[in-house]
């Protein structure tokens, strides 16, 4: 095995261990010696790969952010590819909106993405990492939207880029209301999202 191939499992083991702890506790509680002990990875190897404790945490946040966003894109892609007609597409998208809006899992995912973005505001290296990933994912989603426009399912009067951004707003934009003491009712939110979906759908 090459040195690079040997180092890949080491890097992944560290990132997984740090990510698991970040899911449960504040980053201030992350201790590199503890990570080394739990993973069996040499202390020097961690700093060789990541440069610093902050570098380890940034890389773990970036991995978490990318995984969450790519899973959402993959879900939207499956809905787009599985639908054969506009009616099928609308039914599938409305069901997806309901799931994204109402489940506790989605609430936790929204909170985690917001937490990572908030952390990046004061950390230029992390902001660059997730910024590049966010840009790539928006381009991927834009491609899905363009496919829907070619099939005349989505409104061509609105740019694919704008629709791609709007969809992401719908996916994560409820985060602020999640912490409200009087959050919007799920049924009301789903109805509103269905109305917005109607705006971007192509109408004969």
Secondary structure by P-SEA (a helix, b strand, c coil): ccccccaaaaaaaaaaaaaaaaaccccccccaaaaaaaacccaaaaaaacccaaaaaaaaaaaaaaaaaaaaaaaaaaaaaacccaaaaaaaaaaaaaaacccaaaaaaaaaaaaaaaaacccaaaaaaaaaaaaaaaaaaaaaaaaaaaaccccccccaaaaaaaaaaaaccccccccccccccaaaaaaaaaaaaaaacccc
